[in-house]
Amino acid sequence: MVPVTRSDVNALEHILTILLGEAVPFAASEDLTPFRSCFTTAGVTNASDFVSIDPSAYGAILFPTTKGGTPDKQLNVIQVKKLVSLLSWLSAQPSPGVSTWFNLDFAGFQNHRVHLIPLPLASPTPSNTLSAVDVFRKGVRRNISDFKPFKEDRYWYSWQRHLLTTARSQNIEKVFDLSYTATNPSNVALLEEQ
């Protein structure tokens, strides 16, 4: 077990006051700051304890906001993201240790957080648009064997329902619609393909 040094406790205080912007608590004050209260509830007393807990676990810890209060608060999403950013900064350092925390100031931390934000992806511009015929060809797989042959007159209605249902499922129902008329060249080509 590694002994806790004064530097380790000071590093946690540096994280809390300088990097996370929490004020040093006054003895007479009844109010607790969110990170300090959360860390106290989690048993974090130094920087080594802080890095030993997964940052997302901090978001599940219930802590009080006043001394002797009911633990009913949790860190919000932004606060948890700040902890994630702190640990990602530390892991990016060549030889991270307790004293490494003192190399980071608030401006450097903010700069690191901004660089972690993913940039929105540019919407792809279609190089060539697909025609209605191409979309039809790439659509549902069509199979002629799905269409049953008409055999007996007494089964006309069930055969017709089956035929139209199968045509709809294969996206070729317009072929059987005698009232449909293709109006533009794209629709004429699509009807011929169907």
N, CA, C and O of each residue as an XYZ file, in Angstrom:
776
protein
N       0.838     -1.175      0.000
C       0.000      0.000      0.000
C       0.886      1.243      0.000
O       1.842      1.344      0.769
N       0.545      2.189     -0.883
C       1.320      3.418     -1.007
C       0.902      4.378      0.101
O      -0.291      4.590      0.320
N       1.875      4.962      0.802
C       1.509      5.885      1.869
C       0.939      7.184      1.291
O       1.360      7.644      0.229
N      -0.017      7.759      2.004
C      -0.619      9.025      1.609
C       0.313     10.143      2.051
O       0.711     10.215      3.213
N       0.652     11.004      1.116
C       1.554     12.115      1.442
C       0.766     13.405      1.518
O      -0.380     13.484      1.076
N       1.400     14.408      2.082
C       0.785     15.734      2.142
C       0.520     16.237      0.733
O      -0.481     16.912      0.490
N       1.406     15.913     -0.192
C       1.251     16.333     -1.580
C      -0.005     15.718     -2.196
O      -0.669     16.354     -3.015
N      -0.334     14.483     -1.807
C      -1.512     13.799     -2.323
C      -2.792     14.502     -1.881
O      -3.728     14.640     -2.669
N      -2.839     14.946     -0.633
C      -3.987     15.681     -0.108
C      -4.052     17.061     -0.760
O      -5.133     17.537     -1.108
N      -2.893     17.699     -0.923
C      -2.847     19.011     -1.570
C      -3.283     18.920     -3.031
O      -3.912     19.843     -3.548
N      -2.957     17.828     -3.690
C      -3.361     17.646     -5.089
C      -4.889     17.570     -5.187
O      -5.471     18.121     -6.122
N      -5.536     16.902     -4.246
C      -6.995     16.851     -4.253
C      -7.571     18.243     -4.019
O      -8.552     18.628     -4.656
N      -6.968     18.987     -3.116
C      -7.437     20.351     -2.865
C      -7.238     21.221     -4.110
O      -8.074     22.077     -4.400
N      -6.144     21.012     -4.847
C      -5.899     21.730     -6.106
C      -6.980     21.376     -7.134
O      -7.474     22.250     -7.846
N      -7.337     20.114     -7.206
C      -8.385     19.665     -8.137
C      -9.712     20.347     -7.775
O     -10.413     20.857     -8.649
N     -10.039     20.350     -6.502
C     -11.318     20.914     -6.067
C     -11.384     22.429     -6.237
O     -12.360     22.942     -6.785
N     -10.368     23.148     -5.779
C     -10.448     24.614     -5.779
C     -10.084     25.225     -7.120
O     -10.818     26.077     -7.622
N      -8.989     24.820     -7.704
C      -8.498     25.452     -8.936
C      -9.215     24.903    -10.163
O      -9.684     25.675    -10.998
N      -9.305     23.589    -10.282
C      -9.816     22.985    -11.515
C     -11.343     22.883    -11.535
O     -11.959     23.110    -12.576
N     -11.953     22.548    -10.410
C     -13.407     22.399    -10.371
C     -14.108     23.646     -9.827
O     -15.337     23.720     -9.843
N     -13.344     24.615     -9.350
C     -13.904     25.895     -8.938
C     -14.734     25.870     -7.675
O     -15.648     26.681     -7.527
N     -14.443     24.967     -6.767
C     -15.185     24.921     -5.512
C     -14.438     25.710     -4.437
O     -13.222     25.585     -4.292
N     -15.163     26.500     -3.710
C     -14.561     27.334     -2.665
C     -14.093     26.474     -1.500
O     -14.620     25.393     -1.240
N     -13.088     26.992     -0.810
C     -12.620     26.318      0.408
C     -13.709     26.481      1.454
O     -14.180     27.597      1.670
N     -14.124     25.404      2.111
C     -15.243     25.505      3.060
C     -14.839     26.244      4.340
O     -13.714     26.120      4.823
N     -15.779     27.006      4.866
C     -15.592     27.665      6.153
C     -16.136     26.736      7.229
O     -17.113     26.020      7.008
N     -15.510     26.753      8.371
C     -15.927     25.864      9.468
C     -17.347     26.172      9.929
O     -18.082     25.263     10.316
N     -17.741     27.443      9.891
C     -19.055     27.836     10.390
C     -20.167     27.590      9.370
O     -21.345     27.612      9.728
N     -19.816     27.361      8.131
C     -20.821     27.204      7.084
C     -21.500     25.841      7.169
O     -20.847     24.822      7.395
N     -22.794     25.838      6.990
C     -23.559     24.595      6.987
C     -23.681     23.998      5.581
O     -23.960     22.809      5.427
N     -23.470     24.833      4.560
C     -23.615     24.381      3.173
C     -22.394     23.601      2.720
O     -21.260     23.922      3.077
N     -22.649     22.568      1.924
C     -21.578     21.756      1.349
C     -21.592     21.928     -0.167
O     -22.654     22.023     -0.782
N     -20.411     21.966     -0.756
C     -20.332     22.061     -2.216
C     -20.491     20.668     -2.808
O     -20.154     19.680     -2.156
N     -21.001     20.575     -4.038
C     -21.329     19.260     -4.597
C     -20.155     18.292     -4.696
O     -20.264     17.146     -4.258
N     -19.027     18.738     -5.270
C     -17.902     17.815     -5.431
C     -17.327     17.384     -4.086
O     -17.025     16.208     -3.883
N     -17.176     18.342     -3.165
C     -16.629     17.994     -1.846
C     -17.538     17.008     -1.117
O     -17.062     16.039     -0.526
N     -18.830     17.253     -1.160
C     -19.772     16.370     -0.481
C     -19.783     14.986     -1.122
O     -19.817     13.969     -0.430
N     -19.754     14.964     -2.440
C     -19.741     13.684     -3.159
C     -18.468     12.900     -2.826
O     -18.524     11.702     -2.549
N     -17.311     13.592     -2.857
C     -16.043     12.924     -2.561
C     -16.017     12.411     -1.122
O     -15.535     11.309     -0.860
N     -16.534     13.209     -0.197
C     -16.564     12.786      1.206
C     -17.433     11.541      1.361
O     -17.052     10.595      2.052
N     -18.596     11.542      0.721
C     -19.491     10.388      0.795
C     -18.835      9.147      0.186
O     -19.018      8.034      0.678
N     -18.069      9.352     -0.887
C     -17.399      8.222     -1.552
C     -16.155      7.767     -0.807
O     -15.611      6.706     -1.112
N     -15.695      8.549      0.165
C     -14.498      8.181      0.913
C     -13.219      8.676      0.263
O     -12.135      8.190      0.585
N     -13.324      9.623     -0.636
C     -12.150     10.176     -1.317
C     -11.519     11.228     -0.406
O     -12.142     12.236     -0.073
N     -10.260     10.972     -0.007
C      -9.569     11.916      0.870
C      -8.318     12.496      0.232
O      -7.713     13.418      0.780
N      -7.919     11.963     -0.927
C      -6.716     12.466     -1.602
C      -6.832     12.212     -3.108
O      -7.781     11.580     -3.572
N      -5.860     12.710     -3.851
C      -5.898     12.592     -5.312
C      -5.809     11.138     -5.770
O      -6.395     10.777     -6.790
N      -5.097     10.315     -5.042
C      -4.997      8.893     -5.412
C      -6.351      8.207     -5.289
O      -6.708      7.376     -6.124
N      -7.103      8.554     -4.249
C      -8.461      8.015     -4.112
C      -9.333      8.487     -5.270
O     -10.120      7.720     -5.825
N      -9.179      9.772     -5.629
C      -9.986     10.349     -6.706
C      -9.807      9.582     -8.011
O     -10.792      9.274     -8.681
N      -8.578      9.270     -8.382
C      -8.344      8.596     -9.671
C      -8.670      7.108     -9.624
O      -8.746      6.454    -10.664
N      -8.862      6.574     -8.429
C      -9.138      5.138     -8.332
C     -10.600      4.785     -8.578
O     -10.939      3.606     -8.683
N     -11.467      5.786     -8.671
C     -12.897      5.542     -8.893
C     -13.247      5.937    -10.323
O     -12.816      6.985    -10.804
N     -14.019      5.112    -10.990
C     -14.502      5.425    -12.336
C     -15.366      6.683    -12.264
O     -16.252      6.763    -11.414
N     -15.129      7.671    -13.139
C     -15.875      8.932    -13.062
C     -17.387      8.763    -13.157
O     -18.129      9.522    -12.532
N     -17.851      7.799    -13.914
C     -19.299      7.622    -14.029
C     -19.908      7.151    -12.709
O     -21.095      7.368    -12.463
N     -19.109      6.512    -11.863
C     -19.618      6.061    -10.561
C     -19.934      7.246     -9.653
O     -20.802      7.155     -8.785
N     -19.230      8.352     -9.854
C     -19.514      9.533     -9.044
C     -20.938     10.039     -9.275
O     -21.555     10.592     -8.365
N     -21.452      9.854    -10.471
C     -22.804     10.315    -10.792
C     -23.894      9.537    -10.079
O     -25.034      9.997    -10.015
N     -23.572      8.372     -9.544
C     -24.576      7.550     -8.864
C     -24.557      7.730     -7.346
O     -25.403      7.174     -6.646
N     -23.607      8.495     -6.839
C     -23.469      8.667     -5.390
C     -24.451      9.722     -4.891
O     -24.492     10.835     -5.414
N     -25.230      9.374     -3.890
C     -26.132     10.333     -3.245
C     -25.381     11.007     -2.106
O     -24.741     10.340     -1.293
N     -25.462     12.342     -2.051
C     -24.752     13.083     -1.023
C     -25.632     14.228     -0.517
O     -26.541     14.672     -1.218
N     -25.358     14.706      0.710
C     -26.135     15.836      1.250
C     -25.547     17.174      0.783
O     -24.380     17.236      0.398
N     -26.340     18.224      0.816
C     -25.848     19.561      0.465
C     -25.663     20.449      1.695
O     -25.181     21.577      1.595
N     -26.052     19.923      2.853
C     -25.811     20.635      4.112
C     -25.234     19.644      5.122
O     -25.454     18.437      5.021
N     -24.496     20.171      6.093
C     -23.920     19.304      7.129
C     -25.049     18.627      7.902
O     -25.959     19.292      8.397
N     -24.985     17.318      8.002
C     -26.010     16.553      8.700
C     -27.301     16.408      7.907
O     -28.299     15.920      8.437
N     -27.295     16.827      6.644
C     -28.495     16.751      5.809
C     -28.716     15.353      5.240
O     -27.898     14.450      5.413
N     -29.827     15.209      4.570
C     -30.178     13.934      3.945
C     -29.440     13.783      2.618
O     -29.450     14.702      1.799
N     -28.806     12.646      2.398
C     -28.136     12.438      1.102
C     -29.177     12.230     -0.005
O     -29.676     11.121     -0.200
N     -29.493     13.303     -0.718
C     -30.536     13.218     -1.749
C     -30.126     13.899     -3.058
O     -30.954     14.051     -3.956
N     -28.889     14.301     -3.176
C     -28.401     14.967     -4.395
C     -27.393     14.069     -5.099
O     -26.741     13.227     -4.480
N     -27.282     14.271     -6.413
C     -26.284     13.571     -7.223
C     -25.590     14.597     -8.109
O     -26.131     15.670     -8.373
N     -24.391     14.259     -8.562
C     -23.715     15.120     -9.527
C     -24.493     15.097    -10.825
O     -24.990     14.049    -11.235
N     -24.603     16.244    -11.474
C     -25.310     16.268    -12.754
C     -24.381     15.822    -13.882
O     -23.205     15.547    -13.644
N     -24.886     15.752    -15.069
C     -24.135     15.222    -16.208
C     -22.883     16.056    -16.484
O     -21.818     15.496    -16.744
N     -22.994     17.370    -16.433
C     -21.847     18.242    -16.701
C     -20.769     18.047    -15.643
O     -19.581     18.021    -15.966
N     -21.168     17.911    -14.395
C     -20.192     17.692    -13.333
C     -19.455     16.366    -13.524
O     -18.245     16.294    -13.309
N     -20.171     15.326    -13.921
C     -19.530     14.039    -14.185
C     -18.599     14.160    -15.382
O     -17.511     13.583    -15.375
N     -19.011     14.908    -16.423
C     -18.165     15.115    -17.602
C     -16.873     15.833    -17.224
O     -15.818     15.550    -17.793
N     -16.947     16.761    -16.267
C     -15.737     17.438    -15.808
C     -14.767     16.435    -15.191
O     -13.560     16.506    -15.421
N     -15.302     15.501    -14.407
C     -14.438     14.482    -13.796
C     -13.835     13.571    -14.856
O     -12.672     13.180    -14.756
N     -14.619     13.236    -15.861
C     -14.110     12.423    -16.970
C     -12.983     13.173    -17.674
O     -11.956     12.585    -18.014
N     -13.179     14.476    -17.892
C     -12.158     15.293    -18.556
C     -10.878     15.353    -17.730
O      -9.779     15.296    -18.281
N     -11.015     15.468    -16.413
C      -9.832     15.489    -15.559
C      -9.030     14.197    -15.693
O      -7.807     14.228    -15.835
N      -9.720     13.074    -15.649
C      -9.005     11.795    -15.740
C      -8.448     11.557    -17.135
O      -7.402     10.924    -17.277
N      -9.124     12.052    -18.166
C      -8.571     11.898    -19.518
C      -7.319     12.751    -19.680
O      -6.379     12.353    -20.368
N      -7.303     13.939    -19.039
C      -6.100     14.772    -19.080
C      -4.956     14.050    -18.390
O      -3.844     13.998    -18.916
N      -5.219     13.497    -17.222
C      -4.165     12.811    -16.471
C      -3.618     11.626    -17.256
O      -2.408     11.405    -17.292
N      -4.506     10.866    -17.881
C      -4.037      9.683    -18.629
C      -3.248     10.067    -19.875
O      -2.497      9.247    -20.402
N      -3.405     11.310    -20.358
C      -2.663     11.755    -21.538
C      -1.252     12.237    -21.188
O      -0.448     12.501    -22.082
N      -0.949     12.351    -19.893
C       0.365     12.834    -19.469
C       1.400     11.721    -19.606
O       1.078     10.549    -19.409
N       2.647     12.081    -19.944
C       3.668     11.049    -20.179
C       3.956     10.171    -18.966
O       4.057      8.952    -19.103
N       4.090     10.763    -17.789
C       4.306      9.953    -16.585
C       3.463     10.549    -15.466
O       3.953     11.324    -14.644
N       2.164     10.167    -15.448
C       1.262     10.778    -14.471
C       1.579     10.338    -13.045
O       1.890      9.176    -12.780
N       1.490     11.290    -12.156
C       1.689     11.037    -10.737
C       0.924     12.081     -9.951
O       0.210     12.900    -10.528
N       1.069     12.054     -8.655
C       0.356     12.996     -7.796
C       0.774     14.424     -8.111
O      -0.082     15.306     -8.180
N       2.051     14.674     -8.303
C       2.530     16.034     -8.550
C       2.135     16.552     -9.925
O       2.213     17.756    -10.170
N       1.714     15.673    -10.824
C       1.301     16.087    -12.163
C       0.091     17.007    -12.114
O      -0.061     17.873    -12.976
N      -0.761     16.835    -11.130
C      -1.958     17.670    -11.013
C      -1.613     19.150    -10.909
O      -2.377     19.996    -11.372
N      -0.473     19.471    -10.309
C      -0.099     20.873    -10.118
C       0.340     21.532    -11.429
O       0.480     22.754    -11.484
N       0.557     20.751    -12.472
C       0.916     21.299    -13.788
C      -0.313     21.810    -14.540
O      -0.178     22.502    -15.549
N      -1.488     21.480    -14.064
C      -2.726     21.865    -14.744
C      -3.381     23.029    -14.022
O      -3.652     22.965    -12.823
N      -3.630     24.095    -14.774
C      -4.378     25.217    -14.214
C      -5.761     25.249    -14.851
O      -6.067     24.440    -15.727
N      -6.600     26.190    -14.406
C      -7.984     26.246    -14.885
C      -8.047     26.465    -16.395
O      -8.828     25.806    -17.082
N      -7.234     27.386    -16.920
C      -7.247     27.673    -18.366
C      -6.830     26.434    -19.164
O      -7.430     26.134    -20.196
N      -5.827     25.728    -18.703
C      -5.394     24.504    -19.390
C      -6.460     23.421    -19.342
O      -6.647     22.673    -20.302
N      -7.161     23.348    -18.206
C      -8.236     22.363    -18.077
C      -9.382     22.696    -19.023
O      -9.920     21.807    -19.684
N      -9.761     23.978    -19.091
C     -10.826     24.388    -20.012
C     -10.424     24.103    -21.460
O     -11.243     23.644    -22.256
N      -9.178     24.374    -21.794
C      -8.688     24.101    -23.145
C      -8.772     22.610    -23.460
O      -9.167     22.224    -24.560
N      -8.404     21.782    -22.500
C      -8.489     20.323    -22.688
C      -9.934     19.877    -22.870
O     -10.225     19.029    -23.712
N     -10.836     20.449    -22.079
C     -12.262     20.083    -22.191
C     -12.818     20.448    -23.554
O     -13.585     19.681    -24.137
N     -12.441     21.613    -24.069
C     -12.936     22.058    -25.381
C     -12.440     21.119    -26.473
O     -13.168     20.833    -27.423
N     -11.215     20.643    -26.345
C     -10.674     19.747    -27.373
C     -11.284     18.353    -27.314
O     -11.190     17.589    -28.275
N     -11.909     18.021    -26.188
C     -12.573     16.714    -26.070
C     -13.948     16.699    -26.702
O     -14.484     15.630    -26.996
N     -14.533     17.882    -26.918
C     -15.887     17.959    -27.457
C     -15.846     17.507    -28.910
O     -15.100     18.076    -29.707
N     -16.637     16.490    -29.274
C     -16.625     16.032    -30.663
C     -17.257     17.081    -31.571
O     -18.297     17.659    -31.255
N     -16.611     17.308    -32.691
C     -17.143     18.252    -33.663
C     -18.290     17.604    -34.421
O     -18.248     16.404    -34.693
N     -19.314     18.376    -34.765
C     -20.417     17.789    -35.524
C     -19.927     17.343    -36.897
O     -19.155     18.035    -37.562
N     -20.389     16.193    -37.289
C     -19.996     15.665    -38.585
C     -20.695     16.437    -39.693
O     -21.877     16.768    -39.600
N     -19.941     16.711    -40.730
C     -20.543     17.394    -41.872
C     -21.495     16.433    -42.563
O     -21.211     15.243    -42.700
N     -22.616     16.964    -42.991
C     -23.573     16.091    -43.658
C     -23.018     15.709    -45.026
O     -22.582     16.572    -45.787
N     -23.036     14.437    -45.329
C     -22.477     14.013    -46.606
C     -23.327     14.512    -47.761
O     -24.556     14.456    -47.721
N     -22.662     14.992    -48.771
C     -23.384     15.431    -49.957
C     -23.441     14.269    -50.924
O     -22.416     13.654    -51.219
N     -24.602     13.968    -51.409
C     -24.699     12.829    -52.314
C     -23.978     13.132    -53.626
O     -24.244     14.139    -54.283
N     -23.066     12.242    -53.988
C     -22.306     12.453    -55.217
C     -23.168     12.150    -56.435
O     -23.064     12.811    -57.468
N     -23.998     11.166    -56.299
C     -24.954     10.889    -57.373
C     -26.242     10.394    -56.728
O     -26.226      9.558    -55.825
N     -27.339     10.922    -57.205
C     -28.616     10.521    -56.626
C     -29.124      9.293    -57.351
O     -28.950      9.151    -58.562
N     -29.741      8.425    -56.611
C     -30.269      7.201    -57.189
C     -31.620      7.473    -57.841
O     -32.440      8.228    -57.319
N     -31.826      6.854    -58.970
C     -33.118      6.992    -59.636
C     -34.129      6.086    -58.943
O     -33.769      5.237    -58.128
N     -35.398      6.283    -59.281
C     -36.462      5.465    -58.689
C     -36.276      3.997    -59.050
O     -36.592      3.113    -58.254
N     -35.766      3.739    -60.246
C     -35.518      2.356    -60.673
C     -34.405      1.734    -59.831
O     -34.511      0.580    -59.418
N     -33.336      2.499    -59.576
C     -32.240      1.986    -58.750
C     -32.703      1.693    -57.320
O     -32.324      0.682    -56.729
N     -33.515      2.577    -56.782
C     -34.060      2.366    -55.428
C     -34.931      1.111    -55.416
O     -34.868      0.319    -54.476
N     -35.741      0.930    -56.457
C     -36.601     -0.247    -56.545
C     -35.752     -1.521    -56.598
O     -36.060     -2.507    -55.927
N     -34.701     -1.494    -57.384
C     -33.826     -2.671    -57.509
C     -33.130     -3.012    -56.191
O     -32.895     -4.183    -55.890
N     -32.805     -1.990    -55.417
C     -32.130     -2.221    -54.137
C     -33.101     -2.547    -53.010
O     -32.679     -2.855    -51.896
N     -34.382     -2.481    -53.290
C     -35.402     -2.682    -52.263
C     -35.597     -4.141    -51.904
O     -34.645     -4.920    -51.874
N     -36.818     -4.493    -51.639
C     -37.196     -5.837    -51.196
C     -36.850     -6.857    -52.276
O     -37.036     -6.615    -53.468
N     -36.355     -7.979    -51.837
C     -36.063     -9.051    -52.787
C     -37.383     -9.632    -53.289
O     -38.242    -10.041    -52.507
N     -37.517     -9.656    -54.591
C     -38.739    -10.154    -55.213
C     -38.509    -11.564    -55.762
O     -37.441    -11.886    -56.283
N     -39.546    -12.388    -55.625
C     -39.438    -13.778    -56.079
C     -40.754    -14.170    -56.741
O     -41.820    -14.070    -56.134
N     -40.670    -14.609    -57.968
C     -41.862    -14.991    -58.730
C     -42.571    -16.187    -58.108
O     -43.782    -16.346    -58.263
N     -41.820    -17.024    -57.406
C     -42.442    -18.220    -56.816
C     -43.388    -17.880    -55.665
O     -44.158    -18.736    -55.229
N     -43.342    -16.637    -55.167
C     -44.279    -16.213    -54.119
C     -45.707    -16.074    -54.664
O     -46.674    -16.120    -53.904
N     -45.828    -15.907    -55.972
C     -47.142    -15.775    -56.603
C     -47.650    -17.171    -56.966
O     -47.040    -17.881    -57.765
N     -48.774    -17.546    -56.365
C     -49.354    -18.874    -56.590
C     -50.203    -18.855    -57.868
O     -50.884    -17.863    -58.130
N     -50.176    -19.910    -58.654
C     -51.005    -19.948    -59.880
C     -52.491    -20.107    -59.528
O     -52.857    -20.736    -58.535
N     -53.326    -19.511    -60.382
C     -54.778    -19.617    -60.193
C     -55.221    -20.960    -60.762
O     -54.946    -21.266    -61.922
N     -55.927    -21.784    -59.926
C     -56.290    -23.132    -60.365
C     -57.791    -23.350    -60.410
O     -58.288    -23.937    -61.371
N     -58.530    -22.900    -59.410
C     -59.956    -23.201    -59.362
C     -60.759    -21.921    -59.157
O     -60.370    -21.028    -58.404
N     -61.893    -21.863    -59.851
C     -62.747    -20.677    -59.784
C     -63.261    -20.399    -58.366
O     -63.428    -19.238    -57.992
N     -63.507    -21.426    -57.591
C     -64.069    -21.218    -56.256
C     -63.080    -20.538    -55.310
O     -63.484    -20.039    -54.259
N     -61.790    -20.508    -55.662
C     -60.779    -19.860    -54.833
C     -60.372    -18.488    -55.378
O     -59.326    -17.957    -55.006
N     -61.200    -17.914    -56.264
C     -60.866    -16.641    -56.896
C     -60.578    -15.532    -55.874
O     -59.548    -14.865    -55.978
N     -61.447    -15.323    -54.906
C     -61.285    -14.210    -53.969
C     -60.048    -14.385    -53.084
O     -59.306    -13.427    -52.867
N     -59.824    -15.561    -52.586
C     -58.632    -15.773    -51.746
C     -57.351    -15.675    -52.592
O     -56.336    -15.153    -52.131
N     -57.412    -16.187    -53.846
C     -56.237    -16.081    -54.715
C     -55.950    -14.606    -55.028
O     -54.794    -14.184    -55.010
N     -57.003    -13.818    -55.316
C     -56.829    -12.411    -55.640
C     -56.255    -11.640    -54.436
O     -55.362    -10.812    -54.614
N     -56.751    -11.896    -53.222
C     -56.211    -11.265    -52.017
C     -54.739    -11.613    -51.840
O     -53.919    -10.752    -51.524
N     -54.416    -12.885    -52.049
C     -53.029    -13.334    -51.913
C     -52.141    -12.651    -52.957
O     -51.029    -12.222    -52.648
N     -52.638    -12.556    -54.191
C     -51.887    -11.924    -55.274
C     -51.587    -10.460    -54.943
O     -50.445    -10.021    -55.079
N     -52.596     -9.700    -54.510
C     -52.412     -8.283    -54.216
C     -51.552     -8.055    -52.971
O     -50.755     -7.118    -52.918
N     -51.723     -8.912    -51.984
C     -50.898     -8.806    -50.777
C     -49.435     -9.080    -51.106
O     -48.547     -8.363    -50.644
N     -49.188    -10.091    -51.883
C     -47.816    -10.413    -52.289
C     -47.233     -9.288    -53.125
O     -46.064     -8.938    -52.962
N     -48.028     -8.720    -54.014
C     -47.566     -7.604    -54.842
C     -47.205     -6.395    -53.974
O     -46.198     -5.730    -54.214
N     -48.034     -6.116    -52.966
C     -47.727     -5.000    -52.055
C     -46.443     -5.265    -51.279
O     -45.629     -4.361    -51.094
N     -46.260     -6.488    -50.830
C     -45.065     -6.803    -50.054
C     -43.801     -6.726    -50.906
O     -42.714     -6.500    -50.374
N     -43.929     -6.912    -52.228
C     -42.774     -6.829    -53.123
C     -42.690     -5.473    -53.825
O     -41.852     -5.280    -54.706
N     -43.554     -4.539    -53.437
C     -43.557     -3.166    -53.936
C     -43.834     -3.089    -55.443
O     -43.233     -2.276    -56.147
N     -44.737     -3.930    -55.929
C     -45.114     -3.895    -57.348
C     -46.630     -3.812    -57.518
O     -47.160     -4.237    -58.544
N     -47.325     -3.272    -56.529
C     -48.789     -3.243    -56.567
C     -49.336     -2.350    -57.678
O     -50.472     -2.550    -58.108
N     -48.561     -1.367    -58.158
C     -49.052     -0.461    -59.201
C     -49.251     -1.195    -60.530
O     -50.024     -0.746    -61.376
N     -48.573     -2.294    -60.708
C     -48.728     -3.084    -61.933
C     -50.165     -3.602    -62.055
O     -50.689     -3.724    -63.163
N     -50.798     -3.905    -60.926
C     -52.155     -4.461    -60.922
C     -53.240     -3.388    -60.818
O     -54.429     -3.693    -60.916
N     -52.832     -2.131    -60.618
C     -53.788     -1.029    -60.496
C     -54.064     -0.460    -61.880
O     -53.231      0.262    -62.429
N     -55.233     -0.778    -62.457
C     -55.558     -0.347    -63.813
C     -55.829      1.152    -63.896
O     -55.801      1.720    -64.988
N     -56.089      1.799    -62.767
C     -56.359      3.239    -62.790
C     -55.070      4.073    -62.682
O     -55.109      5.292    -62.845
N     -53.939      3.423    -62.410
C     -52.672      4.159    -62.251
C     -52.078      4.491    -63.614
O     -52.007      3.644    -64.504
N     -51.652      5.752    -63.755
C     -50.987      6.190    -64.974
C     -49.701      6.893    -64.576
O     -49.727      7.836    -63.785
N     -48.577      6.442    -65.117
C     -47.295      7.092    -64.849
C     -47.264      8.429    -65.565
O     -47.593      8.515    -66.748
N     -46.864      9.481    -64.843
C     -46.946     10.830    -65.413
C     -45.607     11.391    -65.870
O     -45.563     12.149    -66.840
N     -44.529     11.045    -65.208
C     -43.225     11.579    -65.629
C     -42.307     10.447    -66.072
O     -42.594      9.284    -65.789
N     -41.216     10.756    -66.756
C     -40.329      9.710    -67.279
C     -39.774      8.778    -66.195
O     -39.573      7.587    -66.434
N     -39.531      9.328    -65.012
C     -39.019      8.498    -63.924
C     -40.051      7.443    -63.516
O     -39.703      6.280    -63.314
N     -41.320      7.847    -63.395
C     -42.380      6.907    -63.019
C     -42.656      5.902    -64.130
O     -42.969      4.745    -63.850
N     -42.543      6.333    -65.407
C     -42.733      5.409    -66.540
C     -41.652      4.331    -66.502
O     -41.950      3.148    -66.667
N     -40.394      4.735    -66.286
C     -39.278      3.773    -66.218
C     -39.465      2.823    -65.038
O     -39.179      1.631    -65.147
N     -39.944      3.350    -63.910
C     -40.161      2.521    -62.727
C     -41.270      1.507    -62.984
O     -41.130      0.340    -62.619
N     -42.371      1.933    -63.606
C     -43.470      1.026    -63.904
C     -43.020     -0.083    -64.854
O     -43.413     -1.240    -64.697
N     -42.206      0.271    -65.826
C     -41.687     -0.757    -66.742
C     -40.797     -1.753    -66.024
O     -40.837     -2.949    -66.313
N     -39.985     -1.258    -65.080
C     -39.132     -2.168    -64.314
C     -39.949     -3.089    -63.430
O     -39.619     -4.263    -63.261
N     -41.034     -2.535    -62.859
C     -41.868     -3.347    -61.985
C     -42.591     -4.395    -62.816
O     -43.354     -5.195    -62.274
